[in-house]
Amino acid sequence: MSKTAPRDRRNANHIREEYEFDYSQAKPNRFAARMKQPVVAVVLEADVASVFDSSAKVNAELRSIIARRRSRPRAVGAAKRRRPAG
C-alpha cells in the first residue's frame, strides 16, 4: 500500500470559486413519490432536541398539544380583560 495519499484526498480541502454542472445528465428525484404530503423542516434548539430522540416523538407531542388546545373552551372576552394602566 502506498504511503502517499490519493490526489482526491490531498485536494479535498480545496474549493473552487466556480463549478460548472452538466444539468443535462440530471435525473428526477426517485424518492419524490414517497412524499404524499408536503414536509416542512423545523430546526430545534439543542436543549429541546435532547428531549426527543425521533421526529415521530416530536410530532406526537405537538399533536397532543394541538388537540388539548382545540378541546379546551375559550374564555369569552379573555383578550379584553386587562388591568387598567396606572
Secondary structure by P-SEA (a helix, b strand, c coil): cccccccccccccccccbbbbccccccccccccccccbbbbbbbcaaaaaacccaaaaaaaaaaaaaaaaaccccccccccccccc
